[in-house]
């Protein structure tokens, strides 16, 4: 890749799938003990605030798996859940949330260990008629807010 192509890639706006891949790298690093809960929370906030690939690179570059978090799929971008696994949200002694206008993946795995996870679907863009949310809480909680017209099944 020449320097002009690298500059174009760095300026390329990131998608929700790109953020999901970077968040997975952080979650894996937290689980392996490479990041503290505070570092994980700060970096996760930075990922969700990022707008370009250049913004994400320094957040994950010192962690294993950074290459997959930074690669841009050829053709159309496919959400993480469409490739077989759910998008993961992890709150360990911290808080994580998605609210406002955001694109919901088909599957979400939410884990709260002494933490709080908030999913607000009222203004969200849904991928279809059905989404799956698997929540695991250990001395934590997951709060899911849905619009009144949405049917919730168990």
Phi and psi in radians as a Rosetta constraint file:
Dihedral C 1 N 2 CA 2 C 2 CIRCULARHARMONIC -1.379 0.35
Dihedral N 2 CA 2 C 2 N 3 CIRCULARHARMONIC 2.985 0.35
Dihedral C 2 N 3 CA 3 C 3 CIRCULARHARMONIC -1.167 0.35
Dihedral N 3 CA 3 C 3 N 4 CIRCULARHARMONIC -0.543 0.35
Dihedral C 3 N 4 CA 4 C 4 CIRCULARHARMONIC -1.159 0.35
Dihedral N 4 CA 4 C 4 N 5 CIRCULARHARMONIC -0.737 0.35
Dihedral C 4 N 5 CA 5 C 5 CIRCULARHARMONIC -1.135 0.35
Dihedral N 5 CA 5 C 5 N 6 CIRCULARHARMONIC -0.685 0.35
Dihedral C 5 N 6 CA 6 C 6 CIRCULARHARMONIC -1.123 0.35
Dihedral N 6 CA 6 C 6 N 7 CIRCULARHARMONIC -0.693 0.35
Dihedral C 6 N 7 CA 7 C 7 CIRCULARHARMONIC -1.143 0.35
Dihedral N 7 CA 7 C 7 N 8 CIRCULARHARMONIC -0.692 0.35
Dihedral C 7 N 8 CA 8 C 8 CIRCULARHARMONIC -1.110 0.35
Dihedral N 8 CA 8 C 8 N 9 CIRCULARHARMONIC -0.737 0.35
Dihedral C 8 N 9 CA 9 C 9 CIRCULARHARMONIC -1.100 0.35
Dihedral N 9 CA 9 C 9 N 10 CIRCULARHARMONIC -0.730 0.35
Dihedral C 9 N 10 CA 10 C 10 CIRCULARHARMONIC -1.108 0.35
Dihedral N 10 CA 10 C 10 N 11 CIRCULARHARMONIC -0.580 0.35
Dihedral C 10 N 11 CA 11 C 11 CIRCULARHARMONIC -1.464 0.35
Dihedral N 11 CA 11 C 11 N 12 CIRCULARHARMONIC -0.193 0.35
Dihedral C 11 N 12 CA 12 C 12 CIRCULARHARMONIC -1.118 0.35
Dihedral N 12 CA 12 C 12 N 13 CIRCULARHARMONIC 2.234 0.35
Dihedral C 12 N 13 CA 13 C 13 CIRCULARHARMONIC -1.175 0.35
Dihedral N 13 CA 13 C 13 N 14 CIRCULARHARMONIC 2.524 0.35
Dihedral C 13 N 14 CA 14 C 14 CIRCULARHARMONIC -1.598 0.35
Dihedral N 14 CA 14 C 14 N 15 CIRCULARHARMONIC 2.721 0.35
Dihedral C 14 N 15 CA 15 C 15 CIRCULARHARMONIC -1.828 0.35
Dihedral N 15 CA 15 C 15 N 16 CIRCULARHARMONIC 3.051 0.35
Dihedral C 15 N 16 CA 16 C 16 CIRCULARHARMONIC -1.091 0.35
Dihedral N 16 CA 16 C 16 N 17 CIRCULARHARMONIC -0.615 0.35
Dihedral C 16 N 17 CA 17 C 17 CIRCULARHARMONIC -1.131 0.35
Dihedral N 17 CA 17 C 17 N 18 CIRCULARHARMONIC -0.688 0.35
Dihedral C 17 N 18 CA 18 C 18 CIRCULARHARMONIC -1.094 0.35
Dihedral N 18 CA 18 C 18 N 19 CIRCULARHARMONIC -0.778 0.35
Dihedral C 18 N 19 CA 19 C 19 CIRCULARHARMONIC -1.090 0.35
Dihedral N 19 CA 19 C 19 N 20 CIRCULARHARMONIC -0.693 0.35
Dihedral C 19 N 20 CA 20 C 20 CIRCULARHARMONIC -1.089 0.35
Dihedral N 20 CA 20 C 20 N 21 CIRCULARHARMONIC -0.723 0.35
Dihedral C 20 N 21 CA 21 C 21 CIRCULARHARMONIC -1.126 0.35
Dihedral N 21 CA 21 C 21 N 22 CIRCULARHARMONIC -0.749 0.35
Dihedral C 21 N 22 CA 22 C 22 CIRCULARHARMONIC -1.149 0.35
Dihedral N 22 CA 22 C 22 N 23 CIRCULARHARMONIC -0.695 0.35
Dihedral C 22 N 23 CA 23 C 23 CIRCULARHARMONIC -1.121 0.35
Dihedral N 23 CA 23 C 23 N 24 CIRCULARHARMONIC -0.613 0.35
Dihedral C 23 N 24 CA 24 C 24 CIRCULARHARMONIC -1.139 0.35
Dihedral N 24 CA 24 C 24 N 25 CIRCULARHARMONIC -0.673 0.35
Dihedral C 24 N 25 CA 25 C 25 CIRCULARHARMONIC -1.068 0.35
Dihedral N 25 CA 25 C 25 N 26 CIRCULARHARMONIC -0.768 0.35
Dihedral C 25 N 26 CA 26 C 26 CIRCULARHARMONIC -1.122 0.35
Dihedral N 26 CA 26 C 26 N 27 CIRCULARHARMONIC -0.740 0.35
Dihedral C 26 N 27 CA 27 C 27 CIRCULARHARMONIC -1.098 0.35
Dihedral N 27 CA 27 C 27 N 28 CIRCULARHARMONIC -0.720 0.35
Dihedral C 27 N 28 CA 28 C 28 CIRCULARHARMONIC -1.106 0.35
Dihedral N 28 CA 28 C 28 N 29 CIRCULARHARMONIC -0.727 0.35
Dihedral C 28 N 29 CA 29 C 29 CIRCULARHARMONIC -1.126 0.35
Dihedral N 29 CA 29 C 29 N 30 CIRCULARHARMONIC -0.664 0.35
Dihedral C 29 N 30 CA 30 C 30 CIRCULARHARMONIC -1.130 0.35
Dihedral N 30 CA 30 C 30 N 31 CIRCULARHARMONIC -0.806 0.35
Dihedral C 30 N 31 CA 31 C 31 CIRCULARHARMONIC -1.096 0.35
Dihedral N 31 CA 31 C 31 N 32 CIRCULARHARMONIC -0.559 0.35
Dihedral C 31 N 32 CA 32 C 32 CIRCULARHARMONIC -1.482 0.35
Dihedral N 32 CA 32 C 32 N 33 CIRCULARHARMONIC -0.085 0.35
Dihedral C 32 N 33 CA 33 C 33 CIRCULARHARMONIC 1.459 0.35
Dihedral N 33 CA 33 C 33 N 34 CIRCULARHARMONIC 0.242 0.35
Dihedral C 33 N 34 CA 34 C 34 CIRCULARHARMONIC -1.416 0.35
Dihedral N 34 CA 34 C 34 N 35 CIRCULARHARMONIC -0.396 0.35
Dihedral C 34 N 35 CA 35 C 35 CIRCULARHARMONIC -2.209 0.35
Dihedral N 35 CA 35 C 35 N 36 CIRCULARHARMONIC 2.567 0.35
Dihedral C 35 N 36 CA 36 C 36 CIRCULARHARMONIC -1.418 0.35
Dihedral N 36 CA 36 C 36 N 37 CIRCULARHARMONIC 2.933 0.35
Dihedral C 36 N 37 CA 37 C 37 CIRCULARHARMONIC -1.074 0.35
Dihedral N 37 CA 37 C 37 N 38 CIRCULARHARMONIC -0.668 0.35
Dihedral C 37 N 38 CA 38 C 38 CIRCULARHARMONIC -1.147 0.35
Dihedral N 38 CA 38 C 38 N 39 CIRCULARHARMONIC -0.771 0.35
Dihedral C 38 N 39 CA 39 C 39 CIRCULARHARMONIC -1.080 0.35
Dihedral N 39 CA 39 C 39 N 40 CIRCULARHARMONIC -0.763 0.35
Dihedral C 39 N 40 CA 40 C 40 CIRCULARHARMONIC -1.011 0.35
Dihedral N 40 CA 40 C 40 N 41 CIRCULARHARMONIC -0.841 0.35
Dihedral C 40 N 41 CA 41 C 41 CIRCULARHARMONIC -1.090 0.35
Dihedral N 41 CA 41 C 41 N 42 CIRCULARHARMONIC -0.775 0.35
Dihedral C 41 N 42 CA 42 C 42 CIRCULARHARMONIC -1.123 0.35
Dihedral N 42 CA 42 C 42 N 43 CIRCULARHARMONIC -0.766 0.35
Dihedral C 42 N 43 CA 43 C 43 CIRCULARHARMONIC -1.209 0.35
Dihedral N 43 CA 43 C 43 N 44 CIRCULARHARMONIC -0.652 0.35
Dihedral C 43 N 44 CA 44 C 44 CIRCULARHARMONIC -1.111 0.35
Dihedral N 44 CA 44 C 44 N 45 CIRCULARHARMONIC -0.741 0.35
Dihedral C 44 N 45 CA 45 C 45 CIRCULARHARMONIC -1.024 0.35
Dihedral N 45 CA 45 C 45 N 46 CIRCULARHARMONIC -0.724 0.35
Dihedral C 45 N 46 CA 46 C 46 CIRCULARHARMONIC -1.148 0.35
Dihedral N 46 CA 46 C 46 N 47 CIRCULARHARMONIC -0.650 0.35
Dihedral C 46 N 47 CA 47 C 47 CIRCULARHARMONIC -1.116 0.35
Dihedral N 47 CA 47 C 47 N 48 CIRCULARHARMONIC -0.782 0.35
Dihedral C 47 N 48 CA 48 C 48 CIRCULARHARMONIC -1.265 0.35
Dihedral N 48 CA 48 C 48 N 49 CIRCULARHARMONIC -0.295 0.35
Dihedral C 48 N 49 CA 49 C 49 CIRCULARHARMONIC -1.567 0.35
Dihedral N 49 CA 49 C 49 N 50 CIRCULARHARMONIC -0.275 0.35
Dihedral C 49 N 50 CA 50 C 50 CIRCULARHARMONIC -1.141 0.35
Dihedral N 50 CA 50 C 50 N 51 CIRCULARHARMONIC 2.618 0.35
Dihedral C 50 N 51 CA 51 C 51 CIRCULARHARMONIC -2.082 0.35
Dihedral N 51 CA 51 C 51 N 52 CIRCULARHARMONIC -0.439 0.35
Dihedral C 51 N 52 CA 52 C 52 CIRCULARHARMONIC -2.258 0.35
Dihedral N 52 CA 52 C 52 N 53 CIRCULARHARMONIC 2.916 0.35
Dihedral C 52 N 53 CA 53 C 53 CIRCULARHARMONIC -1.072 0.35
Dihedral N 53 CA 53 C 53 N 54 CIRCULARHARMONIC -0.576 0.35
Dihedral C 53 N 54 CA 54 C 54 CIRCULARHARMONIC -1.118 0.35
Dihedral N 54 CA 54 C 54 N 55 CIRCULARHARMONIC -0.526 0.35
Dihedral C 54 N 55 CA 55 C 55 CIRCULARHARMONIC -1.234 0.35
Dihedral N 55 CA 55 C 55 N 56 CIRCULARHARMONIC -0.605 0.35
Dihedral C 55 N 56 CA 56 C 56 CIRCULARHARMONIC -1.381 0.35
Dihedral N 56 CA 56 C 56 N 57 CIRCULARHARMONIC -0.620 0.35
Dihedral C 56 N 57 CA 57 C 57 CIRCULARHARMONIC -0.854 0.35
Dihedral N 57 CA 57 C 57 N 58 CIRCULARHARMONIC -0.903 0.35
Dihedral C 57 N 58 CA 58 C 58 CIRCULARHARMONIC -1.220 0.35
Dihedral N 58 CA 58 C 58 N 59 CIRCULARHARMONIC -0.305 0.35
Dihedral C 58 N 59 CA 59 C 59 CIRCULARHARMONIC -1.295 0.35
Dihedral N 59 CA 59 C 59 N 60 CIRCULARHARMONIC -0.589 0.35
Dihedral C 59 N 60 CA 60 C 60 CIRCULARHARMONIC -2.031 0.35
Dihedral N 60 CA 60 C 60 N 61 CIRCULARHARMONIC -0.087 0.35
Dihedral C 60 N 61 CA 61 C 61 CIRCULARHARMONIC -1.067 0.35
Dihedral N 61 CA 61 C 61 N 62 CIRCULARHARMONIC -0.403 0.35
Dihedral C 61 N 62 CA 62 C 62 CIRCULARHARMONIC -1.652 0.35
Dihedral N 62 CA 62 C 62 N 63 CIRCULARHARMONIC 0.253 0.35
Dihedral C 62 N 63 CA 63 C 63 CIRCULARHARMONIC -2.116 0.35
Dihedral N 63 CA 63 C 63 N 64 CIRCULARHARMONIC 2.593 0.35
Dihedral C 63 N 64 CA 64 C 64 CIRCULARHARMONIC -1.080 0.35
Dihedral N 64 CA 64 C 64 N 65 CIRCULARHARMONIC 2.474 0.35
Dihedral C 64 N 65 CA 65 C 65 CIRCULARHARMONIC 1.576 0.35
Dihedral N 65 CA 65 C 65 N 66 CIRCULARHARMONIC 0.041 0.35
Dihedral C 65 N 66 CA 66 C 66 CIRCULARHARMONIC -1.051 0.35
Dihedral N 66 CA 66 C 66 N 67 CIRCULARHARMONIC -0.611 0.35
Dihedral C 66 N 67 CA 67 C 67 CIRCULARHARMONIC -1.046 0.35
Dihedral N 67 CA 67 C 67 N 68 CIRCULARHARMONIC -0.753 0.35
Dihedral C 67 N 68 CA 68 C 68 CIRCULARHARMONIC -1.223 0.35
Dihedral N 68 CA 68 C 68 N 69 CIRCULARHARMONIC -0.542 0.35
Dihedral C 68 N 69 CA 69 C 69 CIRCULARHARMONIC -1.218 0.35
Dihedral N 69 CA 69 C 69 N 70 CIRCULARHARMONIC -0.474 0.35
Dihedral C 69 N 70 CA 70 C 70 CIRCULARHARMONIC -1.736 0.35
Dihedral N 70 CA 70 C 70 N 71 CIRCULARHARMONIC -0.169 0.35
Dihedral C 70 N 71 CA 71 C 71 CIRCULARHARMONIC -1.324 0.35
Dihedral N 71 CA 71 C 71 N 72 CIRCULARHARMONIC 2.561 0.35
Dihedral C 71 N 72 CA 72 C 72 CIRCULARHARMONIC -1.831 0.35
Dihedral N 72 CA 72 C 72 N 73 CIRCULARHARMONIC 2.082 0.35
Dihedral C 72 N 73 CA 73 C 73 CIRCULARHARMONIC -1.107 0.35
Dihedral N 73 CA 73 C 73 N 74 CIRCULARHARMONIC 2.509 0.35
Dihedral C 73 N 74 CA 74 C 74 CIRCULARHARMONIC -1.215 0.35
Dihedral N 74 CA 74 C 74 N 75 CIRCULARHARMONIC 2.576 0.35
Dihedral C 74 N 75 CA 75 C 75 CIRCULARHARMONIC 1.270 0.35
Dihedral N 75 CA 75 C 75 N 76 CIRCULARHARMONIC -2.556 0.35
Dihedral C 75 N 76 CA 76 C 76 CIRCULARHARMONIC -1.325 0.35
Dihedral N 76 CA 76 C 76 N 77 CIRCULARHARMONIC 2.615 0.35
Dihedral C 76 N 77 CA 77 C 77 CIRCULARHARMONIC -1.406 0.35
Dihedral N 77 CA 77 C 77 N 78 CIRCULARHARMONIC 2.308 0.35
Dihedral C 77 N 78 CA 78 C 78 CIRCULARHARMONIC -1.894 0.35
Dihedral N 78 CA 78 C 78 N 79 CIRCULARHARMONIC 2.295 0.35
Dihedral C 78 N 79 CA 79 C 79 CIRCULARHARMONIC -1.115 0.35
Dihedral N 79 CA 79 C 79 N 80 CIRCULARHARMONIC 2.627 0.35
Dihedral C 79 N 80 CA 80 C 80 CIRCULARHARMONIC -0.931 0.35
Dihedral N 80 CA 80 C 80 N 81 CIRCULARHARMONIC -0.732 0.35
Dihedral C 80 N 81 CA 81 C 81 CIRCULARHARMONIC -1.187 0.35
Dihedral N 81 CA 81 C 81 N 82 CIRCULARHARMONIC -0.436 0.35
Dihedral C 81 N 82 CA 82 C 82 CIRCULARHARMONIC -1.298 0.35
Dihedral N 82 CA 82 C 82 N 83 CIRCULARHARMONIC -0.258 0.35
Dihedral C 82 N 83 CA 83 C 83 CIRCULARHARMONIC -1.666 0.35
Dihedral N 83 CA 83 C 83 N 84 CIRCULARHARMONIC 0.155 0.35
Dihedral C 83 N 84 CA 84 C 84 CIRCULARHARMONIC 2.107 0.35
Dihedral N 84 CA 84 C 84 N 85 CIRCULARHARMONIC -0.459 0.35
Dihedral C 84 N 85 CA 85 C 85 CIRCULARHARMONIC -2.184 0.35
Dihedral N 85 CA 85 C 85 N 86 CIRCULARHARMONIC 2.724 0.35
Dihedral C 85 N 86 CA 86 C 86 CIRCULARHARMONIC -1.303 0.35
Dihedral N 86 CA 86 C 86 N 87 CIRCULARHARMONIC 2.745 0.35
Dihedral C 86 N 87 CA 87 C 87 CIRCULARHARMONIC -1.265 0.35
Dihedral N 87 CA 87 C 87 N 88 CIRCULARHARMONIC 2.331 0.35
Dihedral C 87 N 88 CA 88 C 88 CIRCULARHARMONIC -1.793 0.35
Dihedral N 88 CA 88 C 88 N 89 CIRCULARHARMONIC 2.407 0.35
Dihedral C 88 N 89 CA 89 C 89 CIRCULARHARMONIC -2.143 0.35
Dihedral N 89 CA 89 C 89 N 90 CIRCULARHARMONIC 2.182 0.35
Dihedral C 89 N 90 CA 90 C 90 CIRCULARHARMONIC -2.195 0.35
Dihedral N 90 CA 90 C 90 N 91 CIRCULARHARMONIC 2.295 0.35
Dihedral C 90 N 91 CA 91 C 91 CIRCULARHARMONIC -2.243 0.35
Dihedral N 91 CA 91 C 91 N 92 CIRCULARHARMONIC 1.832 0.35
Dihedral C 91 N 92 CA 92 C 92 CIRCULARHARMONIC -2.016 0.35
Dihedral N 92 CA 92 C 92 N 93 CIRCULARHARMONIC 1.940 0.35
Dihedral C 92 N 93 CA 93 C 93 CIRCULARHARMONIC 0.897 0.35
Dihedral N 93 CA 93 C 93 N 94 CIRCULARHARMONIC 0.622 0.35
Dihedral C 93 N 94 CA 94 C 94 CIRCULARHARMONIC -2.706 0.35
Dihedral N 94 CA 94 C 94 N 95 CIRCULARHARMONIC -2.952 0.35
Dihedral C 94 N 95 CA 95 C 95 CIRCULARHARMONIC -2.341 0.35
Dihedral N 95 CA 95 C 95 N 96 CIRCULARHARMONIC 2.484 0.35
Dihedral C 95 N 96 CA 96 C 96 CIRCULARHARMONIC -2.438 0.35
Dihedral N 96 CA 96 C 96 N 97 CIRCULARHARMONIC 2.565 0.35
Dihedral C 96 N 97 CA 97 C 97 CIRCULARHARMONIC -2.668 0.35
Dihedral N 97 CA 97 C 97 N 98 CIRCULARHARMONIC 2.733 0.35
Dihedral C 97 N 98 CA 98 C 98 CIRCULARHARMONIC -2.321 0.35
Dihedral N 98 CA 98 C 98 N 99 CIRCULARHARMONIC 2.116 0.35
Dihedral C 98 N 99 CA 99 C 99 CIRCULARHARMONIC -2.658 0.35
Dihedral N 99 CA 99 C 99 N 100 CIRCULARHARMONIC 2.963 0.35
Dihedral C 99 N 100 CA 100 C 100 CIRCULARHARMONIC 1.430 0.35
Dihedral N 100 CA 100 C 100 N 101 CIRCULARHARMONIC -2.621 0.35
Dihedral C 100 N 101 CA 101 C 101 CIRCULARHARMONIC -1.561 0.35
Dihedral N 101 CA 101 C 101 N 102 CIRCULARHARMONIC 1.985 0.35
Dihedral C 101 N 102 CA 102 C 102 CIRCULARHARMONIC -2.634 0.35
Dihedral N 102 CA 102 C 102 N 103 CIRCULARHARMONIC 2.717 0.35
Dihedral C 102 N 103 CA 103 C 103 CIRCULARHARMONIC -1.586 0.35
Dihedral N 103 CA 103 C 103 N 104 CIRCULARHARMONIC 2.076 0.35
Dihedral C 103 N 104 CA 104 C 104 CIRCULARHARMONIC -1.456 0.35
Dihedral N 104 CA 104 C 104 N 105 CIRCULARHARMONIC 2.275 0.35
Dihedral C 104 N 105 CA 105 C 105 CIRCULARHARMONIC -1.292 0.35
Dihedral N 105 CA 105 C 105 N 106 CIRCULARHARMONIC 2.918 0.35
Dihedral C 105 N 106 CA 106 C 106 CIRCULARHARMONIC -1.181 0.35
Dihedral N 106 CA 106 C 106 N 107 CIRCULARHARMONIC -0.467 0.35
Dihedral C 106 N 107 CA 107 C 107 CIRCULARHARMONIC -2.463 0.35
Dihedral N 107 CA 107 C 107 N 108 CIRCULARHARMONIC 2.404 0.35
Dihedral C 107 N 108 CA 108 C 108 CIRCULARHARMONIC -2.256 0.35
Dihedral N 108 CA 108 C 108 N 109 CIRCULARHARMONIC 2.317 0.35
Dihedral C 108 N 109 CA 109 C 109 CIRCULARHARMONIC -1.905 0.35
Dihedral N 109 CA 109 C 109 N 110 CIRCULARHARMONIC 2.011 0.35
Dihedral C 109 N 110 CA 110 C 110 CIRCULARHARMONIC -1.945 0.35
Dihedral N 110 CA 110 C 110 N 111 CIRCULARHARMONIC 2.184 0.35
Dihedral C 110 N 111 CA 111 C 111 CIRCULARHARMONIC -2.148 0.35
Dihedral N 111 CA 111 C 111 N 112 CIRCULARHARMONIC 2.188 0.35
Dihedral C 111 N 112 CA 112 C 112 CIRCULARHARMONIC -2.201 0.35
Dihedral N 112 CA 112 C 112 N 113 CIRCULARHARMONIC 1.976 0.35
Dihedral C 112 N 113 CA 113 C 113 CIRCULARHARMONIC -2.016 0.35
Dihedral N 113 CA 113 C 113 N 114 CIRCULARHARMONIC 1.882 0.35
Dihedral C 113 N 114 CA 114 C 114 CIRCULARHARMONIC 0.915 0.35
Dihedral N 114 CA 114 C 114 N 115 CIRCULARHARMONIC 0.629 0.35
Dihedral C 114 N 115 CA 115 C 115 CIRCULARHARMONIC -2.459 0.35
Dihedral N 115 CA 115 C 115 N 116 CIRCULARHARMONIC -3.057 0.35
Dihedral C 115 N 116 CA 116 C 116 CIRCULARHARMONIC -2.336 0.35
Dihedral N 116 CA 116 C 116 N 117 CIRCULARHARMONIC 2.275 0.35
Dihedral C 116 N 117 CA 117 C 117 CIRCULARHARMONIC -2.120 0.35
Dihedral N 117 CA 117 C 117 N 118 CIRCULARHARMONIC 2.292 0.35
Dihedral C 117 N 118 CA 118 C 118 CIRCULARHARMONIC -2.133 0.35
Dihedral N 118 CA 118 C 118 N 119 CIRCULARHARMONIC 2.226 0.35
Dihedral C 118 N 119 CA 119 C 119 CIRCULARHARMONIC -2.126 0.35
Dihedral N 119 CA 119 C 119 N 120 CIRCULARHARMONIC 2.004 0.35
Dihedral C 119 N 120 CA 120 C 120 CIRCULARHARMONIC -1.950 0.35
Dihedral N 120 CA 120 C 120 N 121 CIRCULARHARMONIC 1.957 0.35
Dihedral C 120 N 121 CA 121 C 121 CIRCULARHARMONIC -1.717 0.35
Dihedral N 121 CA 121 C 121 N 122 CIRCULARHARMONIC 0.086 0.35
Dihedral C 121 N 122 CA 122 C 122 CIRCULARHARMONIC -1.103 0.35
Dihedral N 122 CA 122 C 122 N 123 CIRCULARHARMONIC -0.678 0.35
Dihedral C 122 N 123 CA 123 C 123 CIRCULARHARMONIC -1.921 0.35
Dihedral N 123 CA 123 C 123 N 124 CIRCULARHARMONIC 0.173 0.35
Dihedral C 123 N 124 CA 124 C 124 CIRCULARHARMONIC -1.350 0.35
Dihedral N 124 CA 124 C 124 N 125 CIRCULARHARMONIC 2.713 0.35
Dihedral C 124 N 125 CA 125 C 125 CIRCULARHARMONIC -1.698 0.35
Dihedral N 125 CA 125 C 125 N 126 CIRCULARHARMONIC 2.001 0.35
Dihedral C 125 N 126 CA 126 C 126 CIRCULARHARMONIC -1.555 0.35
Dihedral N 126 CA 126 C 126 N 127 CIRCULARHARMONIC 2.560 0.35
Dihedral C 126 N 127 CA 127 C 127 CIRCULARHARMONIC -1.358 0.35
Dihedral N 127 CA 127 C 127 N 128 CIRCULARHARMONIC -0.254 0.35
Dihedral C 127 N 128 CA 128 C 128 CIRCULARHARMONIC 3.101 0.35
Dihedral N 128 CA 128 C 128 N 129 CIRCULARHARMONIC -2.729 0.35
Dihedral C 128 N 129 CA 129 C 129 CIRCULARHARMONIC -1.351 0.35
Dihedral N 129 CA 129 C 129 N 130 CIRCULARHARMONIC -0.331 0.35
Dihedral C 129 N 130 CA 130 C 130 CIRCULARHARMONIC -2.457 0.35
Dihedral N 130 CA 130 C 130 N 131 CIRCULARHARMONIC 2.404 0.35
Dihedral C 130 N 131 CA 131 C 131 CIRCULARHARMONIC -2.262 0.35
Dihedral N 131 CA 131 C 131 N 132 CIRCULARHARMONIC 2.748 0.35
Dihedral C 131 N 132 CA 132 C 132 CIRCULARHARMONIC -2.094 0.35
Dihedral N 132 CA 132 C 132 N 133 CIRCULARHARMONIC 2.247 0.35
Dihedral C 132 N 133 CA 133 C 133 CIRCULARHARMONIC -2.135 0.35
Dihedral N 133 CA 133 C 133 N 134 CIRCULARHARMONIC 2.034 0.35
Dihedral C 133 N 134 CA 134 C 134 CIRCULARHARMONIC -1.826 0.35
Dihedral N 134 CA 134 C 134 N 135 CIRCULARHARMONIC 2.089 0.35
Dihedral C 134 N 135 CA 135 C 135 CIRCULARHARMONIC -2.025 0.35
Dihedral N 135 CA 135 C 135 N 136 CIRCULARHARMONIC 2.333 0.35
Dihedral C 135 N 136 CA 136 C 136 CIRCULARHARMONIC -2.171 0.35
Dihedral N 136 CA 136 C 136 N 137 CIRCULARHARMONIC 2.175 0.35
Dihedral C 136 N 137 CA 137 C 137 CIRCULARHARMONIC -2.192 0.35
Dihedral N 137 CA 137 C 137 N 138 CIRCULARHARMONIC 2.252 0.35
Dihedral C 137 N 138 CA 138 C 138 CIRCULARHARMONIC -2.179 0.35
Dihedral N 138 CA 138 C 138 N 139 CIRCULARHARMONIC 1.804 0.35
Dihedral C 138 N 139 CA 139 C 139 CIRCULARHARMONIC 0.935 0.35
Dihedral N 139 CA 139 C 139 N 140 CIRCULARHARMONIC 0.613 0.35
Dihedral C 139 N 140 CA 140 C 140 CIRCULARHARMONIC -2.499 0.35
Dihedral N 140 CA 140 C 140 N 141 CIRCULARHARMONIC -2.959 0.35
Dihedral C 140 N 141 CA 141 C 141 CIRCULARHARMONIC -2.597 0.35
Dihedral N 141 CA 141 C 141 N 142 CIRCULARHARMONIC 2.748 0.35
Dihedral C 141 N 142 CA 142 C 142 CIRCULARHARMONIC -2.206 0.35
Dihedral N 142 CA 142 C 142 N 143 CIRCULARHARMONIC 2.130 0.35
Dihedral C 142 N 143 CA 143 C 143 CIRCULARHARMONIC -1.892 0.35
Dihedral N 143 CA 143 C 143 N 144 CIRCULARHARMONIC 2.146 0.35
Dihedral C 143 N 144 CA 144 C 144 CIRCULARHARMONIC -2.071 0.35
Dihedral N 144 CA 144 C 144 N 145 CIRCULARHARMONIC 2.140 0.35
Dihedral C 144 N 145 CA 145 C 145 CIRCULARHARMONIC -1.964 0.35
Dihedral N 145 CA 145 C 145 N 146 CIRCULARHARMONIC 2.220 0.35
Dihedral C 145 N 146 CA 146 C 146 CIRCULARHARMONIC -2.107 0.35
Dihedral N 146 CA 146 C 146 N 147 CIRCULARHARMONIC 2.707 0.35
Dihedral C 146 N 147 CA 147 C 147 CIRCULARHARMONIC -1.187 0.35
Dihedral N 147 CA 147 C 147 N 148 CIRCULARHARMONIC 2.708 0.35
Dihedral C 147 N 148 CA 148 C 148 CIRCULARHARMONIC -1.032 0.35
Dihedral N 148 CA 148 C 148 N 149 CIRCULARHARMONIC -0.519 0.35
Dihedral C 148 N 149 CA 149 C 149 CIRCULARHARMONIC -1.431 0.35
Dihedral N 149 CA 149 C 149 N 150 CIRCULARHARMONIC -0.095 0.35
Dihedral C 149 N 150 CA 150 C 150 CIRCULARHARMONIC -1.435 0.35
Dihedral N 150 CA 150 C 150 N 151 CIRCULARHARMONIC 2.361 0.35
Dihedral C 150 N 151 CA 151 C 151 CIRCULARHARMONIC -1.578 0.35
Dihedral N 151 CA 151 C 151 N 152 CIRCULARHARMONIC 2.274 0.35
Dihedral C 151 N 152 CA 152 C 152 CIRCULARHARMONIC -2.000 0.35
Dihedral N 152 CA 152 C 152 N 153 CIRCULARHARMONIC 2.198 0.35
Dihedral C 152 N 153 CA 153 C 153 CIRCULARHARMONIC -2.095 0.35
Dihedral N 153 CA 153 C 153 N 154 CIRCULARHARMONIC 2.833 0.35
